[in-house]
């Protein structure tokens, strides 16, 4: 688990003893292919650091007939961090597209890491910035799809 945590951009620069504490406070979870790690709209209480396998991140929208894929993530990447930061419902559904092993980290463990190692905040800002840029690009696609589906319904 230490290897995966040390490879996660979010925890870059954190000493091994800090990562070891985080690993001890986390819970190792396994998800079979097709299992849902989190659902859009659910309460946000945990995040996951992916150790093995890949997940697909999808967001539904009332104007679309199908969910839009926001990302495919793999080992060393994190999912669910936004909900821990803002305590809002999940913004997307995350589904295992391969067998997945992950470390589940709760909001208290993340808060302790941020307090003890302010570098985690920098890692989170970089991660959120990348996700925001990606979301901006996808919003154009979402608008385009919504207009296309509206046109099909009119015909």
C-alpha positions in Angstrom: 0.0 0.0 0.0 2.9 2.4 0.7 4.1 2.1 -2.9 0.7 3.1 -4.3 0.3 6.0 -1.9 3.8 7.2 -2.7 3.0 7.1 -6.4 -0.2 9.1 -6.0 0.4 12.7 -7.2 -1.7 13.9 -4.3 0.7 12.6 -1.7 3.9 13.6 -3.5 6.6 14.7 -1.0 5.0 13.1 2.0 7.6 11.2 4.0 7.2 7.4 4.3 6.2 7.6 8.0 3.3 9.9 7.1 2.2 7.6 4.3 2.5 4.6 6.7 0.1 6.4 9.1 -2.3 7.0 6.2 -2.1 3.4 5.1 -2.9 2.2 8.7 -5.9 4.5 8.9 -7.2 3.4 5.5 -9.1 0.2 4.7 -8.1 -2.0 1.8 -11.1 -2.7 -0.4 -11.7 -5.0 -3.4 -14.3 -4.3 -6.1 -15.0 -6.8 -8.9 -15.4 -5.7 -12.5 -18.8 -3.9 -12.8 -19.1 -3.1 -9.1 -19.8 0.5 -8.1 -17.4 2.3 -5.8 -19.7 5.4 -5.4 -22.9 6.6 -7.0 -23.7 10.1 -8.2 -25.8 11.8 -5.5 -24.7 9.6 -2.6 -23.3 11.1 0.6 -19.6 11.7 0.4 -17.7 10.1 3.3 -14.7 8.4 1.8 -12.2 8.6 -1.1 -10.2 5.8 -2.7 -6.6 5.6 -3.8 -6.5 3.0 -6.6 -3.9 0.3 -6.1 -4.8 -2.1 -8.9 -7.3 -2.1 -11.8 -9.2 0.7 -13.5 -12.4 2.6 -12.9 -14.7 4.6 -15.1 -16.1 7.9 -13.8 -19.5 8.8 -15.3 -21.9 11.7 -14.8 -25.6 11.6 -15.6 -27.6 14.6 -16.6 -31.4 14.9 -17.0 -31.0 16.3 -20.5 -29.0 13.3 -21.7 -30.3 9.8 -22.4 -26.9 8.3 -21.4 -24.3 9.1 -18.9 -21.1 10.8 -20.1 -17.7 9.4 -19.3 -15.6 11.9 -17.5 -12.4 9.8 -17.0 -10.9 6.4 -16.8 -8.5 6.2 -13.8 -6.0 3.6 -12.7 -3.3 2.8 -10.1 -1.9 5.7 -8.2 -5.0 7.9 -8.9 -7.7 9.0 -6.5 -11.5 9.2 -6.7 -13.9 10.7 -4.3 -11.7 13.5 -3.0 -14.1 16.3 -4.0 -16.9 15.0 -1.8 -14.5 14.9 1.2 -13.5 18.5 0.6 -16.9 20.1 0.2 -19.2 17.5 1.9 -21.6 17.7 -1.0 -23.2 14.6 -2.6 -21.1 12.6 -5.1 -20.8 14.4 -8.4 -20.3 11.2 -10.4 -20.7 7.4 -10.4 -17.4 5.4 -10.3 -17.6 1.8 -11.6 -14.8 -0.8 -11.7 -14.1 -1.7 -15.3 -11.5 -4.3 -14.1 -11.0 -6.0 -10.8 -10.0 -3.1 -8.5 -8.1 -2.9 -5.2 -8.1 0.4 -3.4 -7.4 2.1 -0.1 -10.5 3.7 1.4 -9.6 6.9 3.2 -12.2 8.8 5.3 -12.5 12.5 5.8 -10.9 12.5 9.2 -7.7 10.7 7.9 -7.5 13.2 5.0 -8.0 16.2 7.3 -5.2 14.9 9.6 -2.9 14.5 6.6 -3.6 18.0 5.4 -2.9 19.4 8.8 0.3 17.5 9.3 1.5 17.8 5.7 0.4 21.0 4.0 1.9 19.6 0.8 -1.2 17.5 0.5 -3.2 20.7 -0.1 -0.9 21.5 -3.0 -1.4 18.0 -4.4 -5.2 18.4 -4.0 -5.1 21.8 -5.8 -3.2 20.4 -8.7 -5.6 17.4 -8.9 -8.7 19.6 -8.8 -7.2 22.0 -11.3 -6.7 19.1 -13.8 -10.2 17.8 -13.1 -11.7 21.3 -13.6 -9.9 21.7 -17.0 -11.1 18.3 -18.1 -14.7 19.1 -16.9 -14.6 22.4 -18.9 -13.6 20.5 -22.0 -16.3 17.9 -21.4 -19.0 20.5 -20.8 -18.7 21.6 -24.4 -19.3 18.0 -25.4 -22.2 17.7 -23.0 -23.9 20.8 -24.5 -23.4 19.5 -28.0 -24.9 16.1 -27.1 -27.9 17.7 -25.4 -28.6 19.8 -28.5 -28.2 16.8 -30.8 -30.6 14.7 -28.7 -33.1 17.6 -28.6 -33.0 17.8 -32.4 -33.6 14.1 -32.7 -36.6 14.3 -30.3 -38.1 17.2 -32.4 -37.8 15.1 -35.6 
